[in-house]
Amino acid sequence: MAEKLLLGSFLPMYNRLQRFPPPPNVAPANRPIPASRPIPVPVVEVEEKPHQVDFRPAHHEVAIRAYYIYINEGARHGFDVRHWLEAELQLVAEHKAA
């Protein structure tokens, strides 16, 4: 019964939509849309920065460093994310210092 009610309430709306013609700028599906003048694209000048490579330590390097931080802090559980992030920061700082 719910399906009948839903379909019954949808049909009057669908029939109403069929009576209105499409807007004038919409071409029917069987005709191609006529080409219009090209839209100008703004040119943005980009400053060239010196080539800089983002350093991202390897997963196994971070895992080893995080494990050592975990051990040095007394092997307390529940701080794994903090150990991981601290290990990443240490490795990136070491890379920048080198």
C-alpha positions as CSV (number, residue, x, y, z in Angstrom):
1,M,0.0,0.0,0.0
2,A,2.9,2.4,0.7
3,E,4.2,1.8,-2.8
4,K,0.8,2.7,-4.3
5,L,0.7,5.9,-2.2
6,L,4.3,6.8,-3.2
7,L,3.7,6.2,-6.9
8,G,0.3,7.9,-6.8
9,S,1.8,11.0,-5.3
10,F,4.7,11.1,-7.8
11,L,2.6,10.8,-11.0
12,P,0.8,14.2,-10.8
13,M,4.2,15.9,-10.3
14,Y,5.7,14.0,-13.3
15,N,2.8,14.8,-15.5
16,R,3.1,18.5,-14.6
17,L,6.8,18.5,-15.5
18,Q,6.0,17.0,-18.9
19,R,3.8,20.0,-19.8
20,F,6.6,22.6,-19.5
21,P,9.0,23.0,-22.4
22,P,12.8,23.0,-21.7
23,P,14.5,26.3,-21.3
24,P,15.6,28.0,-24.5
25,N,19.4,27.5,-23.8
26,V,19.0,23.7,-23.5
27,A,19.2,21.7,-26.8
28,P,17.1,18.6,-27.2
29,A,19.0,15.3,-26.7
30,N,19.0,14.5,-30.4
31,R,20.7,17.7,-31.6
32,P,24.2,18.8,-30.7
33,I,24.6,22.0,-28.7
34,P,25.8,24.8,-31.0
35,A,29.3,26.0,-30.4
36,S,29.5,29.4,-28.7
37,R,32.5,31.7,-28.4
38,P,35.3,30.3,-26.2
39,I,35.4,31.5,-22.7
40,P,38.6,33.4,-21.9
41,V,40.7,31.7,-19.3
42,P,42.6,34.1,-17.0
43,V,46.4,33.7,-17.1
44,V,47.9,33.3,-13.6
45,E,51.6,33.9,-13.3
46,V,53.3,31.5,-10.8
47,E,56.5,32.5,-9.1
48,E,59.1,29.9,-9.4
49,K,60.4,28.7,-6.1
50,P,63.7,26.8,-5.7
51,H,63.2,23.1,-6.1
52,Q,62.3,21.7,-2.7
53,V,61.7,18.1,-2.1
54,D,59.3,17.2,0.7
55,F,60.9,14.6,2.9
56,R,58.8,11.9,4.3
57,P,60.5,9.2,6.3
58,A,59.8,5.6,5.4
59,H,57.2,3.6,7.3
60,H,59.8,1.2,8.8
61,E,62.1,4.0,10.0
62,V,59.2,5.7,11.8
63,A,58.1,2.4,13.3
64,I,61.6,1.7,14.7
65,R,62.0,5.2,16.1
66,A,58.5,5.0,17.6
67,Y,59.3,1.7,19.2
68,Y,62.5,3.2,20.8
69,I,60.5,6.1,22.1
70,Y,57.9,3.7,23.5
71,I,60.7,1.7,25.3
72,N,62.5,4.8,26.6
73,E,59.2,6.1,28.1
74,G,58.7,3.0,30.2
75,A,56.6,0.9,27.7
76,R,53.4,2.5,28.7
77,H,50.4,1.6,26.6
78,G,48.0,4.1,25.1
79,F,50.5,6.6,23.7
80,D,51.1,4.9,20.3
81,V,49.9,7.9,18.2
82,R,52.0,10.3,20.2
83,H,55.1,8.1,19.9
84,W,54.5,7.8,16.1
85,L,54.1,11.5,15.6
86,E,57.1,12.3,17.7
87,A,59.2,9.8,15.7
88,E,58.1,11.4,12.4
89,L,59.0,14.8,13.8
90,Q,62.5,13.6,14.9
91,L,63.3,12.0,11.6
92,V,62.2,15.1,9.6
93,A,64.2,17.4,11.9
94,E,67.3,15.2,11.5
95,H,66.8,15.3,7.7
96,K,66.6,19.1,7.7
97,A,69.7,19.4,9.9
98,A,71.7,17.2,7.5
